[in-house]
Amino acid sequence: MSVDLFDADRAAVSPSVAEQRASTTIAEYEAAWAAFDAAEAERADLVARYAVADDDTRLALLVTAQQLDAAQPFGPRVMDELRALHTKAAA
């Protein structure tokens, strides 16, 4: 048994992914998490503003939500959260 926790991880990914992981510094990793946290805060703020906005403001916020979703294709969908505000919950 290997003492290296990530041996199975390395065996399961392509060489280019393994190389990228090996070359990523802690500072880069922390910066990526900080950017993710900032994006989460922006999403939460947009949803909160949308919930109390008038129709004209909602249209502008929908455009912003679409831009956020396009910029982060693999992240949570802001448009889904906004649509959920109009969906009635099951009783």
Backbone as CSV, one residue per row, in Angstrom:
resi,resn,N_x,N_y,N_z,CA_x,CA_y,CA_z,C_x,C_y,C_z
1,MET,0.852,-1.188,0.000,0.000,0.000,0.000,0.888,1.239,0.000
2,SER,0.509,2.169,-0.813,1.280,3.394,-0.946,0.984,4.356,0.187
3,VAL,1.993,5.088,0.600,1.793,6.114,1.620,1.373,7.437,0.994
4,ASP,1.457,7.510,-0.334,1.073,8.730,-1.037,-0.435,8.732,-1.259
5,LEU,-1.116,9.658,-0.637,-2.569,9.744,-0.689,-3.089,9.927,-2.107
6,PHE,-2.323,10.539,-2.970,-2.812,10.906,-4.287,-2.382,9.958,-5.410
7,ASP,-1.828,8.800,-5.093,-1.426,7.860,-6.140,-2.602,7.454,-7.016
8,ALA,-3.732,7.098,-6.404,-4.903,6.697,-7.185,-5.400,7.861,-8.025
9,ASP,-5.327,9.048,-7.461,-5.728,10.244,-8.183,-4.872,10.411,-9.436
10,ARG,-3.587,10.259,-9.287,-2.679,10.442,-10.429,-2.899,9.380,-11.493
11,ALA,-3.223,8.178,-11.080,-3.430,7.098,-12.038,-4.720,7.284,-12.826
12,ALA,-5.674,8.037,-12.270,-6.986,8.179,-12.885,-7.113,9.380,-13.803
13,VAL,-6.097,10.206,-13.896,-6.196,11.414,-14.714,-5.167,11.380,-15.832
14,SER,-5.411,12.195,-16.826,-4.478,12.259,-17.947,-3.164,12.896,-17.504
15,PRO,-2.105,12.648,-18.242,-0.814,13.251,-17.895,-0.854,14.783,-17.856
16,SER,-1.641,15.396,-18.738,-1.691,16.862,-18.742,-2.359,17.389,-17.476
17,VAL,-3.391,16.689,-16.981,-4.041,17.113,-15.741,-3.095,16.901,-14.564
18,ALA,-2.406,15.776,-14.545,-1.439,15.513,-13.479,-0.339,16.574,-13.468
19,GLU,0.110,16.961,-14.663,1.152,17.995,-14.759,0.633,19.344,-14.235
20,GLN,-0.609,19.667,-14.590,-1.180,20.928,-14.121,-1.321,20.930,-12.601
21,ARG,-1.779,19.821,-12.036,-1.889,19.732,-10.577,-0.534,19.900,-9.908
22,ALA,0.467,19.240,-10.473,1.800,19.299,-9.884,2.400,20.700,-9.974
23,SER,2.023,21.454,-10.991,2.618,22.776,-11.174,1.811,23.899,-10.518
24,THR,0.673,23.578,-9.923,-0.154,24.602,-9.282,0.395,24.912,-7.895
25,THR,0.640,26.184,-7.653,1.174,26.578,-6.349,0.036,26.786,-5.354
26,ILE,0.388,26.825,-4.097,-0.607,27.075,-3.048,-1.221,28.453,-3.225
27,ALA,-0.416,29.425,-3.611,-0.943,30.778,-3.824,-1.977,30.792,-4.949
28,GLU,-1.718,30.051,-6.021,-2.677,29.966,-7.128,-3.965,29.280,-6.678
29,TYR,-3.818,28.233,-5.901,-4.972,27.509,-5.369,-5.819,28.429,-4.485
30,GLU,-5.161,29.160,-3.582,-5.884,30.083,-2.707,-6.546,31.205,-3.496
31,ALA,-5.886,31.692,-4.534,-6.471,32.744,-5.377,-7.707,32.221,-6.104
32,ALA,-7.654,30.980,-6.544,-8.811,30.394,-7.218,-9.995,30.283,-6.253
33,TRP,-9.742,29.879,-5.021,-10.828,29.797,-4.036,-11.371,31.172,-3.704
34,ALA,-10.499,32.166,-3.614,-10.955,33.531,-3.346,-11.848,34.031,-4.480
35,ALA,-11.472,33.734,-5.712,-12.294,34.127,-6.861,-13.637,33.405,-6.832
36,PHE,-13.628,32.135,-6.452,-14.864,31.371,-6.348,-15.770,31.974,-5.269
37,ASP,-15.190,32.305,-4.120,-15.972,32.917,-3.039,-16.567,34.251,-3.466
38,ALA,-15.797,35.050,-4.199,-16.299,36.342,-4.675,-17.449,36.135,-5.660
39,ALA,-17.324,35.139,-6.529,-18.393,34.848,-7.490,-19.649,34.376,-6.763
40,GLU,-19.483,33.574,-5.721,-20.632,33.114,-4.933,-21.335,34.294,-4.268
41,ALA,-20.566,35.225,-3.740,-21.151,36.406,-3.110,-21.900,37.249,-4.139
42,GLU,-21.332,37.376,-5.340,-21.993,38.139,-6.402,-23.303,37.479,-6.814
43,ARG,-23.286,36.144,-6.928,-24.506,35.417,-7.270,-25.577,35.606,-6.208
44,ALA,-25.200,35.476,-4.945,-26.163,35.615,-3.849,-26.751,37.019,-3.820
45,ASP,-25.917,38.029,-4.058,-26.393,39.410,-4.084,-27.370,39.627,-5.240
46,LEU,-27.062,39.068,-6.397,-27.938,39.223,-7.557,-29.305,38.582,-7.285
47,VAL,-29.316,37.395,-6.712,-30.586,36.717,-6.409,-31.387,37.517,-5.385
48,ALA,-30.729,38.045,-4.375,-31.429,38.842,-3.361,-32.016,40.119,-3.964
49,ARG,-31.259,40.792,-4.822,-31.774,42.001,-5.474,-32.930,41.681,-6.415
50,TYR,-32.832,40.552,-7.117,-33.888,40.149,-8.047,-35.202,39.893,-7.299
51,ALA,-35.119,39.309,-6.135,-36.311,38.943,-5.369,-37.157,40.156,-4.992
52,VAL,-36.535,41.316,-4.836,-37.276,42.514,-4.401,-37.356,43.594,-5.476
53,ALA,-36.874,43.288,-6.685,-36.791,44.309,-7.736,-38.109,44.483,-8.483
54,ASP,-38.218,45.652,-9.136,-39.359,45.878,-10.031,-39.067,45.213,-11.379
55,ASP,-40.030,45.223,-12.287,-39.898,44.497,-13.552,-38.724,44.975,-14.405
56,ASP,-38.522,46.286,-14.498,-37.427,46.809,-15.318,-36.071,46.389,-14.755
57,THR,-35.938,46.471,-13.452,-34.683,46.077,-12.814,-34.454,44.582,-12.971
58,ARG,-35.530,43.791,-12.889,-35.402,42.343,-13.056,-34.864,41.997,-14.447
59,LEU,-35.314,42.715,-15.463,-34.805,42.449,-16.814,-33.296,42.672,-16.879
60,ALA,-32.842,43.755,-16.279,-31.406,44.036,-16.261,-30.651,42.965,-15.474
61,LEU,-31.227,42.524,-14.386,-30.582,41.482,-13.581,-30.558,40.141,-14.314
62,LEU,-31.580,39.870,-15.127,-31.583,38.647,-15.929,-30.433,38.647,-16.935
63,VAL,-30.193,39.798,-17.538,-29.067,39.916,-18.474,-27.756,39.662,-17.738
64,THR,-27.608,40.237,-16.566,-26.401,40.028,-15.765,-26.256,38.559,-15.393
65,ALA,-27.358,37.923,-15.012,-27.326,36.501,-14.652,-26.885,35.651,-15.845
66,GLN,-27.379,35.968,-17.031,-26.974,35.222,-18.224,-25.485,35.397,-18.494
67,GLN,-24.969,36.593,-18.271,-23.540,36.840,-18.474,-22.703,36.066,-17.455
68,LEU,-23.154,36.034,-16.206,-22.439,35.269,-15.179,-22.431,33.782,-15.531
69,ASP,-23.568,33.271,-15.977,-23.642,31.858,-16.348,-22.731,31.550,-17.533
70,ALA,-22.682,32.441,-18.503,-21.828,32.228,-19.676,-20.347,32.263,-19.306
71,ALA,-19.993,33.099,-18.336,-18.595,33.225,-17.919,-18.129,32.014,-17.110
72,GLN,-19.067,31.307,-16.488,-18.723,30.154,-15.665,-19.604,28.971,-16.080
73,PRO,-19.264,28.310,-17.187,-20.146,27.270,-17.719,-20.286,26.035,-16.834
74,PHE,-19.370,25.810,-15.913,-19.433,24.610,-15.094,-19.893,24.880,-13.669
75,GLY,-20.163,26.134,-13.355,-20.585,26.481,-11.997,-22.086,26.429,-11.826
76,PRO,-22.541,26.780,-10.654,-23.984,26.829,-10.411,-24.636,27.847,-11.345
77,ARG,-25.829,27.573,-11.783,-26.531,28.430,-12.723,-27.367,29.465,-11.976
78,VAL,-27.060,30.722,-12.179,-27.814,31.810,-11.552,-29.239,31.845,-12.115
79,MET,-29.364,31.602,-13.413,-30.691,31.612,-14.030,-31.600,30.555,-13.399
80,ASP,-31.061,29.418,-13.038,-31.866,28.390,-12.372,-32.361,28.885,-11.022
81,GLU,-31.509,29.579,-10.303,-31.923,30.128,-9.007,-33.017,31.179,-9.176
82,LEU,-32.892,32.006,-10.197,-33.909,33.033,-10.425,-35.235,32.410,-10.854
83,ARG,-35.169,31.378,-11.689,-36.395,30.678,-12.085,-37.064,30.023,-10.876
84,ALA,-36.272,29.533,-9.949,-36.806,28.860,-8.771,-37.611,29.814,-7.895
85,LEU,-37.332,31.107,-7.984,-38.086,32.085,-7.197,-39.537,32.138,-7.665
86,HIS,-39.802,31.703,-8.901,-41.158,31.755,-9.450,-41.850,30.392,-9.432
87,THR,-41.146,29.374,-8.973,-41.709,28.012,-8.947,-42.356,27.766,-7.599
88,LYS,-43.599,27.316,-7.618,-44.298,27.041,-6.371,-43.748,25.753,-5.762
89,ALA,-43.560,25.793,-4.467,-43.055,24.610,-3.766,-44.157,23.569,-3.636
90,ALA,-43.752,22.320,-3.636,-44.731,21.236,-3.452,-45.200,21.238,-2.010
91,ALA,-46.456,20.950,-1.830,-47.023,20.972,-0.477,-46.700,19.721,0.286
